[in-house]
Amino acid sequence: MSMMQEFKTFALKGNVMDLAVGVIIGGAFGKIVDSLVQDIIMPVVGKIFGGLDFANHYFALNGQAAGLPLAEAKKAGAVLAYGNFITIALNFVILAFVIFQMVRIINKLRGEVPPAPAADPENIVLLREIRDSLKK
């Protein structure tokens, strides 16, 4: 029973619960950013570069026919999917930038907390008490 008690204590610590909530929200937020990149940003970037769809750009490594969609080219053999990598890398950069901005805003809202004054050593406190009692 002590192992169950230890596990309960561990699982219910504030840090563990905060981490669990952060992971869940981060997963959902990652899907939003992924949709932003794939559905909004990459089509605009593709349009700027003449209608390119980066997700289907690859180098065939097994002699696949040119012009196949990426999924079919992967079925036919190994491919170097650089377009998919560009999309995922852009997704990461946007996600990192958004998280950075969120942390900046939260830090500004918190304001600077002045450090707590250091407690006086015990001997100083005793000397002050003696001094005050002698004054009386």
Accessible surface in RSA format (square Angstrom, percent):
REM  Atomic radii and reference values for relative SASA: ProtOr
REM  Chains: A
REM  Algorithm: Lee & Richards
REM  Probe-radius: 1.40
REM  Slices: 20
REM RES _ NUM      All-atoms   Total-Side   Main-Chain    Non-polar    All polar
REM                ABS   REL    ABS   REL    ABS   REL    ABS   REL    ABS   REL
RES MET A   1   196.48 101.7 149.38  98.9  47.09 112.1 132.81 112.9  63.67  84.4
RES SER A   2    81.53  68.9  72.26  96.4   9.27  21.4  48.88 104.1  32.64  45.7
RES MET A   3   149.68  77.5 148.07  98.0   1.61   3.8 108.31  92.1  41.37  54.8
RES MET A   4   119.67  62.0 117.36  77.7   2.30   5.5  92.25  78.4  27.41  36.3
RES GLN A   5   105.95  59.2 103.50  75.6   2.45   5.8  42.85  91.2  63.10  47.9
RES GLU A   6   119.25  68.5 111.38  84.3   7.88  18.8  46.04  89.1  73.21  59.8
RES PHE A   7   123.28  61.7 118.54  73.4   4.73  12.3 122.99  74.6   0.29   0.8
RES LYS A   8   116.79  57.0 113.43  69.6   3.36   8.0  62.62  56.4  54.17  57.7
RES THR A   9    75.17  53.5  65.77  66.7   9.40  22.4  61.18  82.2  13.99  21.2
RES PHE A  10   114.06  57.1 112.94  70.0   1.12   2.9 113.70  68.9   0.35   1.0
RES ALA A  11    26.90  24.7  25.59  39.5   1.31   3.0  25.61  36.1   1.29   3.4
RES LEU A  12   110.91  61.8  89.92  64.3  20.99  52.8  90.23  63.4  20.67  55.6
RES LYS A  13   112.16  54.7 105.02  64.4   7.13  17.0  59.30  53.4  52.85  56.3
RES GLY A  14    49.56  61.1   0.00   N/A  49.56  61.1  36.64 100.6  12.92  28.9
RES ASN A  15   122.11  84.2 115.27 111.4   6.85  16.5  27.78  66.8  94.34  91.2
RES VAL A  16    44.36  29.2  42.56  38.5   1.80   4.3  43.55  37.8   0.81   2.2
RES MET A  17    94.15  48.8  93.97  62.2   0.18   0.4  83.13  70.7  11.01  14.6
RES ASP A  18   100.82  70.6  90.80  90.4  10.02  23.7  29.13  68.6  71.69  71.5
RES LEU A  19   123.91  69.0 118.07  84.5   5.84  14.7 123.47  86.7   0.44   1.2
RES ALA A  20    45.39  41.7  37.46  57.8   7.93  18.0  44.94  63.3   0.45   1.2
RES VAL A  21    80.48  53.0  79.72  72.2   0.76   1.8  80.48  69.9   0.00   0.0
RES GLY A  22    40.53  50.0   0.00   N/A  40.53  50.0  32.41  88.9   8.12  18.2
RES VAL A  23    98.49  64.8  88.11  79.8  10.38  25.0  94.27  81.9   4.22  11.4
RES ILE A  24   127.04  72.3 117.74  87.7   9.30  22.4 123.63  89.0   3.41   9.3
RES ILE A  25   108.29  61.6 106.76  79.5   1.53   3.7 108.17  77.9   0.12   0.3
RES GLY A  26    37.82  46.6   0.00   N/A  37.82  46.6  30.25  83.0   7.57  17.0
RES GLY A  27    42.22  52.1   0.00   N/A  42.22  52.1  37.42 102.7   4.80  10.7
RES ALA A  28    56.54  52.0  49.51  76.4   7.03  16.0  52.75  74.3   3.79  10.0
RES PHE A  29    52.99  26.5  51.41  31.8   1.58   4.1  52.49  31.8   0.50   1.4
RES GLY A  30    20.70  25.5   0.00   N/A  20.70  25.5  17.63  48.4   3.07   6.9
RES LYS A  31   159.46  77.8 150.78  92.5   8.68  20.7  96.83  87.2  62.63  66.7
RES ILE A  32   114.26  65.0 109.49  81.6   4.76  11.5 113.05  81.4   1.20   3.3
RES VAL A  33     4.15   2.7   4.07   3.7   0.08   0.2   4.15   3.6   0.00   0.0
RES ASP A  34    49.51  34.7  49.51  49.3   0.00   0.0   9.66  22.7  39.85  39.7
RES SER A  35    52.35  44.2  47.23  63.0   5.13  11.8  29.72  63.3  22.63  31.7
RES LEU A  36    62.29  34.7  59.60  42.6   2.70   6.8  61.78  43.4   0.51   1.4
RES VAL A  37     0.03   0.0   0.03   0.0   0.00   0.0   0.03   0.0   0.00   0.0
RES GLN A  38    89.21  49.9  74.66  54.6  14.55  34.6  16.07  34.2  73.14  55.5
RES ASP A  39    94.61  66.3  72.40  72.1  22.21  52.5  25.19  59.3  69.42  69.2
RES ILE A  40   103.41  58.8  99.36  74.0   4.04   9.7 102.59  73.9   0.82   2.2
RES ILE A  41    47.67  27.1  45.51  33.9   2.16   5.2  47.65  34.3   0.02   0.1
RES MET A  42    17.73   9.2  15.01   9.9   2.72   6.5  15.26  13.0   2.47   3.3
RES PRO A  43    70.36  51.3  52.55  47.9  17.82  64.8  64.19  53.0   6.18  38.4
RES VAL A  44    86.27  56.8  84.20  76.2   2.07   5.0  86.25  74.9   0.02   0.0
RES VAL A  45    38.84  25.6  38.82  35.1   0.02   0.1  38.84  33.7   0.00   0.0
RES GLY A  46     1.10   1.4   0.00   N/A   1.10   1.4   1.10   3.0   0.00   0.0
RES LYS A  47   162.08  79.1 149.02  91.4  13.06  31.1  93.49  84.2  68.58  73.1
RES ILE A  48   126.67  72.1  95.54  71.2  31.13  75.0 102.89  74.1  23.78  64.5
RES PHE A  49   124.73  62.4 105.09  65.1  19.64  51.1 112.67  68.3  12.06  34.5
RES GLY A  50    69.47  85.7   0.00   N/A  69.47  85.7  39.54 108.5  29.93  67.0
RES GLY A  51    57.18  70.5   0.00   N/A  57.18  70.5  27.45  75.3  29.73  66.6
RES LEU A  52    73.42  40.9  64.57  46.2   8.86  22.3  66.56  46.7   6.87  18.5
RES ASP A  53    79.84  55.9  72.51  72.2   7.33  17.3  35.60  83.8  44.24  44.1
RES PHE A  54    32.00  16.0  29.52  18.3   2.49   6.5  29.52  17.9   2.49   7.1
RES ALA A  55    41.89  38.5  40.18  62.0   1.71   3.9  40.18  56.6   1.71   4.5
RES ASN A  56    67.63  46.6  57.05  55.1  10.59  25.5  14.57  35.1  53.06  51.3
RES HIS A  57    49.69  27.2  47.02  32.7   2.67   6.8  30.51  31.4  19.18  22.3
RES TYR A  58    35.56  16.6  14.46   8.2  21.09  54.9  14.21  10.7  21.35  26.3
RES PHE A  59   118.43  59.3 116.45  72.1   1.98   5.2 118.43  71.8   0.00   0.0
RES ALA A  60    44.71  41.1  16.76  25.9  27.95  63.6  16.76  23.6  27.95  74.0
RES LEU A  61   108.87  60.6  77.11  55.2  31.76  79.8  81.70  57.4  27.17  73.1
RES ASN A  62    95.75  66.0  62.86  60.7  32.89  79.2  13.04  31.4  82.72  80.0
RES GLY A  63    73.79  91.0   0.00   N/A  73.79  91.0  39.32 107.9  34.47  77.2
RES GLN A  64    21.70  12.1   1.17   0.9  20.53  48.9   8.63  18.4  13.07   9.9
RES ALA A  65    66.73  61.4  49.72  76.7  17.01  38.7  61.21  86.2   5.52  14.6
RES ALA A  66   107.76  99.1  69.70 107.6  38.06  86.6  78.76 110.9  29.00  76.8
RES GLY A  67    79.46  98.0   0.00   N/A  79.46  98.0  42.83 117.5  36.63  82.0
RES LEU A  68    51.73  28.8  47.23  33.8   4.50  11.3  47.63  33.5   4.10  11.0
RES PRO A  69    65.07  47.4  61.09  55.7   3.98  14.5  65.07  53.7   0.00   0.0
RES LEU A  70    18.86  10.5  18.80  13.5   0.05   0.1  18.80  13.2   0.05   0.1
RES ALA A  71    65.24  60.0  56.45  87.1   8.80  20.0  61.34  86.4   3.90  10.3
RES GLU A  72    87.13  50.0  83.83  63.4   3.30   7.8  27.27  52.7  59.86  48.9
RES ALA A  73     0.00   0.0   0.00   0.0   0.00   0.0   0.00   0.0   0.00   0.0
RES LYS A  74   108.20  52.8  91.17  55.9  17.03  40.5  51.96  46.8  56.23  59.9
RES LYS A  75   175.24  85.5 136.32  83.6  38.92  92.7  92.10  82.9  83.14  88.6
RES ALA A  76    62.43  57.4  28.71  44.3  33.71  76.7  40.44  57.0  21.98  58.2
RES GLY A  77    18.19  22.4   0.00   N/A  18.19  22.4  16.98  46.6   1.21   2.7
RES ALA A  78    57.30  52.7  43.40  67.0  13.91  31.6  53.99  76.0   3.31   8.8
RES VAL A  79    25.60  16.8   2.41   2.2  23.19  55.9   2.41   2.1  23.19  62.9
RES LEU A  80    98.08  54.6  97.07  69.4   1.01   2.5  98.08  68.9   0.00   0.0
RES ALA A  81    22.27  20.5  10.23  15.8  12.04  27.4  11.07  15.6  11.20  29.7
RES TYR A  82    75.95  35.5  72.12  41.0   3.83  10.0  52.38  39.4  23.58  29.1
RES GLY A  83     0.00   0.0   0.00   N/A   0.00   0.0   0.00   0.0   0.00   0.0
RES ASN A  84    46.72  32.2  46.72  45.2   0.00   0.0   1.77   4.3  44.96  43.5
RES PHE A  85   141.01  70.5 137.40  85.1   3.61   9.4 140.34  85.1   0.67   1.9
RES ILE A  86    70.91  40.4  68.32  50.9   2.59   6.3  70.02  50.4   0.89   2.4
RES THR A  87     6.16   4.4   6.16   6.2   0.00   0.0   5.03   6.8   1.12   1.7
RES ILE A  88    97.61  55.5  96.90  72.2   0.71   1.7  97.15  70.0   0.46   1.3
RES ALA A  89    36.67  33.7  30.73  47.4   5.94  13.5  36.50  51.4   0.17   0.5
RES LEU A  90    53.30  29.7  50.14  35.9   3.16   7.9  52.53  36.9   0.76   2.1
RES ASN A  91    22.45  15.5  22.45  21.7   0.00   0.0   3.04   7.3  19.41  18.8
RES PHE A  92   136.93  68.5 132.88  82.3   4.04  10.5 136.51  82.8   0.42   1.2
RES VAL A  93    88.40  58.2  86.44  78.3   1.96   4.7  87.46  76.0   0.94   2.5
RES ILE A  94    28.30  16.1  26.69  19.9   1.61   3.9  28.30  20.4   0.00   0.0
RES LEU A  95    44.84  25.0  44.84  32.1   0.00   0.0  44.84  31.5   0.00   0.0
RES ALA A  96    43.70  40.2  32.50  50.2  11.20  25.5  39.39  55.5   4.31  11.4
RES PHE A  97   118.44  59.3 113.50  70.3   4.94  12.9 117.89  71.5   0.55   1.6
RES VAL A  98    44.59  29.3  43.54  39.4   1.05   2.5  44.54  38.7   0.05   0.1
RES ILE A  99    82.44  46.9  82.44  61.4   0.00   0.0  82.44  59.4   0.00   0.0
RES PHE A 100   111.38  55.7 106.47  65.9   4.91  12.8 111.11  67.4   0.27   0.8
RES GLN A 101    47.62  26.6  47.62  34.8   0.00   0.0  23.24  49.5  24.38  18.5
RES MET A 102    94.00  48.7  92.09  60.9   1.91   4.5  87.14  74.1   6.85   9.1
RES VAL A 103    76.37  50.3  75.73  68.6   0.64   1.5  76.37  66.4   0.00   0.0
RES ARG A 104    95.86  40.3  92.88  47.3   2.99   7.1  25.46  34.8  70.41  42.7
RES ILE A 105    97.78  55.6  97.38  72.5   0.40   1.0  97.75  70.4   0.04   0.1
RES ILE A 106    78.53  44.7  78.36  58.4   0.17   0.4  78.51  56.5   0.02   0.0
RES ASN A 107    81.91  56.5  72.54  70.1   9.38  22.6  24.72  59.5  57.19  55.3
RES LYS A 108   146.67  71.6 120.67  74.0  26.00  61.9  88.62  79.8  58.06  61.8
RES LEU A 109   146.09  81.4 114.38  81.8  31.71  79.7 117.37  82.4  28.72  77.3
RES ARG A 110   177.19  74.4 146.01  74.4  31.18  74.2  53.25  72.8 123.94  75.1
RES GLY A 111    38.77  47.8   0.00   N/A  38.77  47.8  30.78  84.5   7.99  17.9
RES GLU A 112   175.62 100.8 144.98 109.7  30.64  73.0  63.09 122.0 112.53  91.9
RES VAL A 113   123.59  81.3  99.18  89.8  24.42  58.8 100.35  87.2  23.25  63.0
RES PRO A 114   105.64  77.0  91.58  83.5  14.07  51.1  97.70  80.7   7.95  49.4
RES PRO A 115   124.76  90.9 101.86  92.9  22.90  83.2 112.35  92.8  12.41  77.1
RES ALA A 116    91.15  83.8  61.78  95.3  29.37  66.8  66.84  94.1  24.30  64.4
RES PRO A 117   126.46  92.2 100.56  91.7  25.90  94.1 111.25  91.9  15.21  94.5
RES ALA A 118    95.14  87.5  64.86 100.1  30.28  68.9  74.18 104.5  20.96  55.5
RES ALA A 119    97.96  90.1  64.62  99.7  33.34  75.8  74.49 104.9  23.47  62.2
RES ASP A 120    67.95  47.6  50.01  49.8  17.94  42.4   3.49   8.2  64.46  64.3
RES PRO A 121    82.67  60.3  70.77  64.5  11.90  43.3  82.67  68.3   0.00   0.0
RES GLU A 122   132.85  76.3 121.59  92.0  11.25  26.8  47.90  92.6  84.95  69.4
RES ASN A 123    93.15  64.2  87.55  84.6   5.61  13.5  35.35  85.1  57.80  55.9
RES ILE A 124    64.37  36.6  64.37  48.0   0.00   0.0  64.37  46.4   0.00   0.0
RES VAL A 125    61.21  40.3  60.38  54.7   0.83   2.0  61.07  53.1   0.14   0.4
RES LEU A 126    89.60  49.9  89.59  64.1   0.02   0.0  89.59  62.9   0.02   0.1
RES LEU A 127   108.60  60.5 104.37  74.7   4.23  10.6 104.74  73.6   3.87  10.4
RES ARG A 128   108.04  45.4 106.89  54.5   1.16   2.8  33.70  46.1  74.34  45.1
RES GLU A 129   100.99  58.0  94.50  71.5   6.49  15.4  41.84  80.9  59.15  48.3
RES ILE A 130    94.22  53.6  92.79  69.1   1.42   3.4  94.20  67.8   0.01   0.0
RES ARG A 131   118.48  49.7 114.94  58.6   3.54   8.4  52.43  71.7  66.05  40.0
RES ASP A 132    63.52  44.5  61.36  61.1   2.16   5.1  22.47  52.9  41.05  40.9
RES SER A 133    71.54  60.5  54.67  73.0  16.87  38.9  43.94  93.6  27.61  38.7
RES LEU A 134   145.56  81.1 117.97  84.4  27.59  69.4 120.38  84.5  25.18  67.8
RES LYS A 135   156.54  76.4 118.63  72.8  37.91  90.3  83.88  75.5  72.66  77.4
RES LYS A 136   211.30 103.1 145.88  89.5  65.43 155.8 111.18 100.1 100.12 106.7
END  Absolute sums over single chains surface
CHAIN  1 A    11222.7       9396.8       1825.9       8040.2       3182.5
END  Absolute sums over all chains
TOTAL         11222.7       9396.8       1825.9       8040.2       3182.5
